[in-house]
Amino acid sequence: MSRKIKIHNTDIEMELTDPTAIWFYESQLKEAEERGQVLRAKLTDQGTIYYTIGELNIERAARLFYEMLKEQGKI
């Protein structure tokens, strides 16, 4: 089992293969979603992945919502 994640503010995608890393990512994602926030994966200079939980960028959310409505033909 593996899980692909995208590193925040980059074009980098990484694949998590370690079961503990996948479990930790999914637990952090669940916690963020329960709070109505977003989980961001980031990299240290040494290449270690770390996660931050924060507020959703409202402009990005509005743009995504607009694109979704446009695809559905509602706009």
C-alpha positions in Angstrom: 0.0 0.0 0.0 1.2 3.5 -0.8 0.0 7.1 -0.6 1.0 9.9 -3.0 1.3 13.4 -1.4 2.0 16.7 -3.0 4.5 19.0 -1.3 3.0 22.5 -0.6 3.9 25.3 -3.0 5.9 22.9 -5.3 5.4 20.6 -8.2 7.0 17.8 -6.1 4.9 14.6 -5.5 6.2 12.0 -3.1 5.0 8.5 -2.5 4.7 7.3 1.1 5.3 3.6 1.3 6.1 3.1 5.0 3.0 2.0 6.9 3.8 4.2 9.9 4.3 7.3 7.6 1.0 6.5 5.9 -0.8 6.1 9.2 0.7 9.4 10.5 -0.3 11.3 7.3 -3.8 10.0 7.4 -4.3 10.7 11.1 -3.0 14.3 10.5 -5.3 14.7 7.5 -8.3 13.4 9.5 -7.6 15.9 12.3 -7.3 18.8 9.9 -10.5 17.9 8.2 -12.4 17.6 11.5 -11.2 21.1 12.3 -12.2 22.5 8.9 -8.6 23.2 8.1 -6.1 21.9 5.5 -3.0 19.8 5.9 0.1 20.9 4.1 3.1 18.7 3.5 6.4 20.5 3.4 10.1 19.5 3.1 13.0 20.5 5.3 16.3 21.4 3.7 17.4 17.9 4.6 14.5 16.3 2.7 12.4 15.4 5.7 8.7 15.7 5.3 6.7 17.6 7.9 3.1 18.6 8.1 1.4 21.8 9.1 -2.3 22.4 9.7 -3.8 25.7 8.9 -6.6 27.8 7.4 -7.7 27.2 3.8 -6.7 30.1 1.5 -10.1 31.7 0.8 -9.2 32.9 -2.6 -8.0 29.5 -3.7 -11.1 27.9 -2.2 -13.3 30.4 -4.1 -11.4 29.6 -7.4 -11.8 25.9 -6.9 -15.5 26.3 -6.1 -16.0 28.4 -9.2 -14.2 25.8 -11.4 -16.3 23.0 -9.9 -19.5 24.9 -10.7 -18.3 25.7 -14.2 -17.6 22.1 -14.9 -21.0 21.1 -13.7 -22.5 23.7 -16.1 -24.1 25.8 -13.3 -22.2 28.9 -14.4 
